[in-house]
Amino acid sequence: MPPVDPAMREPKGDHNRRLSLGLGPEAFAAEAGITPEALRQYELTSPDQDFDLEVARRVGEALDRLEANPPSTQKVRN
């Protein structure tokens, strides 16, 4: 699947994806190469607000990479 255009990302959806990986904000921010504060600002963006496209790009890339090879923190429940 091709990467999503950063301008089309959904911060709240990305937040939920991060939570499903079992990663806290500090650990995920380190994986994405951004600060925890930048991640927090991104994830708290309302649907009608603009967000930092570079942060969105990095978050998307980290989510895609981690979902393809989940960290040990992710718990699978059936």
Secondary structure, 3 states (H helix, E strand, C coil): CCCCCHHHCCHHHHHHHHHHCCCCHHHHHHHHCCCHHHHHHHHCCCCCCCCCHHHHHHHHHHHHHHHHCCCCCCCCCC
